[in-house]
């Protein structure tokens, strides 16, 4: 028997539930997970949509091709800010997404990523020495958490050192939910696209051992990436490889400092480092809310709710990774947790994060260097939180040792 859906929906709940300050997961998610069906919510902009917060429901939607990314461009999609910007590869469905992802995967190989580990380890060690030279207290965000992913992704792409400050500014703006005008966003996006277009042309003329050159050479049965596709992919890799990882580094350190038993265990058991990174990724709800909505292309039942064709779905992967039906004691940080790696922090299905292996590498090396090099590490003052961004985390976090 099919599920009957009322012709009238309840008034949508205001979403997101969490504020930008802190790293707590709002209790509204637990109530939603225990309740019947899905919750109907409205974000600050766009039409209302169905919120998916249970683990099994999230994996189902993430892996089911009946939920379209490309349809977002044709609708007033739920979103955090007024301007609705193109999502690049995240806004594509098969077969276009499959082709582009296949080409990127050829260039973004595990070998290429793992080859960066000595560089990342050297980078973190250098930043640690710089922090020691400054002397405590020092802002961990400004002098450690942000420089690591900026240097790594720019190095991988082949961006010259002297231009990295520009990229940091562009990334900050792209992740902001502030009241910048649409004209400001268009202007700044134009500056970035122009810069990257020139970089691509430089690499076409003189290839180097970097990801841009590898993407230029990547082929499949349908040929190479077009110039526009290539530039858009670089934009995506740049943003994906910066803001989230920078916030994770500082947030991971903060949570460990707040849970000294887990920190002491990790210091005594360095073999737990990789699993600790997975558990911290599972445990910390980094996103302020759900992002990257999908639209049902036909009627689909999800979690006891019939989603009609043309209705948007919002997936809160952070909440799903804290679903008690999947993870025992989900609100407890346990770096020995056997199944921590099954979290949805990097998504699932066709759009699983391309940079997951790079993010893991950076997080592992950032924690390793910091914990080995600063045995007396502690917070020096209250954390100042980021505001008006879609990714939560400390804006300023002064530490001492």
N, C-alpha and C positions, 0 to 999 in steps of 0.2 A: 504494500500500500504506500502511495507517495505521501510526502509531507505536505500538509496544507499550509499555505502562507496567507496570513490575513491581508486583506487589501489595504489596511491601514497599519503603519508602523508606529511604535511608540516615539515620543519626542526623543531626538537623538541626544545622548549624553555629551557634554562638552569634553573635548579631547585635544591634546594629550592630558593624562592624569597627573603625570609627574611635573614638577617645576624644574627649572634649569639648575637649581642649587642642590648639591648633595648627590649621593649615589644610591639612595634608597629606591626600592620598587614599591610604588603605591599599592595599598591594600586593595584598591579597586580591581587590580588584575586577578588577585586570588579569588575575589568574589565572582568575577567574570568566569574564571576557570571552573568554579564550583557550580555556577548557575546553568540553566538550560539554554541550549542554543548559543548563538553568537550575539554580540552586543552591537546596537546601532549607535554610531557616534558621529559627531561633527567636529572637524578640525577648524582652525581659525579661518581658512579660506577653502572654497570649493564645496561640492555637494557632500552630503553625509555618506557614510559607507559602513560596511560590516567589519568589526574588529575581531581578528583571530588571535587568540592568546594561549591556546592549549598546544602542547607539543605535537601531538599526532595530527591535529587539524592544520597546524602551520606546515609541517612536512608534506602533508597532502596537497595543500594549495601551492607550495613552492615547487612541487614536482609535477603538477598537472598542467598540461598545455592548454587546457580550456580556460585558463586565466591569462589574459593578455596584458603585456606591458605596453605594446604599441597603441592600444586603444586609449591610453592616457592622453595622448596628443589630441584626440578627438572629443575630449570631454572636459568639464570643469572639475578636474580631479581634486580629491582631498589633499590639502597641503598646508605647510606651516607659514608660508609667506605669500604675498599677493601675486608676485610674478611667477608665472608658470614657465619654467625653462626646459629646453630639450634635455633628455637624459642620456643621449648617446647610445652606447651599446646596451645600457640598462632599459632603454625605451624600445627595444626591438624584440620581435618574436622570431621563431623559426619560419623560413629558412635563412633569413638575413642574419639573425643572431648566431645561428649555428656556423655559418660560413666565417663571420668575423671572429668569433670565439676560437674557432679552429686555427685560424691564422695567427692570432695572438698567442695561443697555447704553444705553437711551434717555436715562437720566439722567446716566450716566457717559460722556458723549461726549468724543471727542478735542478738540472745541472747548472744552468746560468744563475739561478737564485742561490744555490748552495755555494757557488764560487765566490759569492759576495761575503760569506761569513768572515774570512780573515780581515776583509776591509771594514766590516761592521765592528768587529772586535777591536780593531785598531782605532776606529773612530770613537767608540765608547770610552776606551782607555784615555784617549787624548782629551775628550771632554771632561772626564773625571779629574785629570790633572789640572785642567783649566779651572775647574770648580775649586780645587784645593788651593790653587794659587790666589783665587779671589778671596777665599777664606769664608768660614761660616759666620752668619747664615747666608745662604745663597738661594736664589730662586731656581728650583729644579726644573720648572717648566721652561723658562727662558734659556737656561744654560745647558739643559740636558734633553728633556723630553721632546722639544720641538726640533732642535738641530739634528737629531738622529734621523727621523724619517725624511726630513727635507734633504739632507745630504745623500741619503741612500737612494731615494727615488730620482733625484736630479743626477746622481752619478750613474744610475742604471740607464736613464734616458739619454745621458750625454750632455746635460745642461752645464755650461761653464760655471765655475765657482762664483765668478763675479756677478752672475745673474740670479743666484739663489734667493736673495732678499726679495726680488721682484716676485718670484714664484710664491714665496710665503705670503706676501700681501694678497696676491690673486686668490690663493686657497682660502685665506681667512674670509675674504669677501664672499666667495662662492658658498661657504658653509653658514653664512650669517642669515639670521631671520630678522635682521634689523629693518629700519624704515628707509633704507637706501631706495631712491627712486628707480623706476624701471629704466629710465634714461641712464642712470649711473651704472646699473648692471650691464646694459647693452654696451656702453662705452668701454667698461673694464673688460668685458668678454671679448670685445673687438681687439683690444690691446693684446690680450693673451693669444687669441687666434692668429693675429698677425705675427707675433713673435714665433709661435710654433710653426707657422707656415714657412717662415724664413729658415728655421732650424731644419725642417724636413728638406728643403731645397739644398741647404748646405750639405746634408748627409747624402743626398742623391749624387751630388757632384764629388764628394769626398767621403765615402763610407768609413766609419770607425767601429771599434769593438763596443758598441752600445746597443740598447734596445731599439732605438729609432732606426738605426741602420738595419737591424735584424728584421724589423717590421716592414721596412721598404722591400727587403728581399723575399719576405714570406709569400708563398704562393699556395693555391690549392687548384682544384680542377677548373675553377671559374676565373683564375687569374689573380692578380695582385689586389691589394687594397687601393682604392682610389685615393687621391690626395685629400679630399674632404673626410673620408672614412678614417684615414691615418691620423689626421690632425685631431679629430674628435676622440679617437681612441687614446691618444696621448693625453688629452685633457682629462679623460676619465681616469687613466692610470695615475696621473699627477694628483688629482684630488683624492682618489681612493687610497693613495699611498702616503698621505700626509696627515690630515686632521684626525682620523680615527686612531691611528697608531700613536700619534703624539699624546692624545688624551688617554689612551690605554696605559702608556708608560707611567705617567704621573698618577693615574688612578690606581694602578696595580700597587705602586709603592705606598700610596696613602692607605689602602685597605690592609696591606701587610703591616704597616706601622700601627694601625688600629687594632690588629689582631696579633699580638706579640707571640702567642703560642704557635701560630702558623709560621710566623717569621723565623722563630727559633728553630722550628722543625726543618724549614727550608735551608737555613744556614748549616744545620748539622747533617742534612741529607741532600747535598747538591745533585744527587741522582734524580731527585724529584722535580728538578727545574722545569723540564718539558711538561710534565703533568700539571705543575703549579700554574704554568701559563694557560693551559687549557681550562683549569678550574676557575682561575680568575676571569677568563673570558666568559665562561658560563655564568659566574656569580654576579658580575658587575653589569647592571643595566645601563649601558653607555648612551643609548639613544634616548632623547627626551620623549619620543613617541614612535609610532610606526612610520615608515617611510616607503617610498616607491610602491604606490598602490597598483593593483591589478584589476582588470575588469573581466567579469564572467562573460564568455562568448556564447554560452548556452546555460540553461537552468542546471545548477549543480548543488547537490546536498553537501553541506559541510557542518560537522559538529551538531547535527540535529536542526539545522536551519537550511531552508531552501533559498539559495541565492539565485535571483532571477537574472537572465541574460541582460547585460548592460549595467549591472550594479557593481560598484567598486568594493574591493576587499583590501583591508589594511592588516598586515601581518606584523605583530610585535614579537620578533624573535627573541629579544631579551627576556620578556615575560615567559615565553614558551620554554626557554632554557631554565626557568625556575618553576616549572610545572611539577607539582608533587606527585602526579600520576606517572611521571617519567623519572624523576630524580628524588630519591629519599632525602628527607630533610633539606629541601632545595634552598632554604634561606640560610644554610650553614656553609661557610667556606671550609672545604676539606681538601687539601692539596694531595691527599692520598686517594681521592675518589676514583674508583675503577673505571667508570664510564664518563669521565669529565669531557673527553674528546667528542662525545656525541652531541655537544651543544650546537645551537644554530647561529652562533656568533658570526659565521662566515656564510650563512645562508644554506641552501640545499637545492639540488636539482640543476636544471640547465643554467641558472644564473648564480651558481655557487661562486664565491669570490675568487677571481683569478689570482689575486695577490695574497691568498691565505698563507702560502708557504713563506713568502717574503715577510709578511707581518709576524708570523711565528718566529722567524729567525731574528728579527729586530727586537722583539719582546724578550726572547731568551737571552740575547747578548746584553741588552740594556739592564736587565735584572742581575745577570751574572756579574757584570763589571761593578755595578753599584753595591751589591751585597758583599762582594769580595773586598772591594776597595774602601768601604766605609762601614766598618763593623759597629761604630757608635751612632749610626744614622738615626735621626729623630726629627720630628716636626719642631720648628722654631717658633711658629705663630699660627694663628688661624688661617685656614685656606680661603683664598678669594676665588669664587666660582665664576666660570664663564656664563655670560648671559647672551640672549639673542642668537644662539646657535642651535643647530639640530643635534649636535653631539655634546653630551655633558662632560664635565671634567674641570679640574683646577685651571684657573687663568694665571694665578700666582700662588706658588707653594714653596715657602721658605723652609729649608731644612738646615740642620746643623749636625755636627759629629764630634 
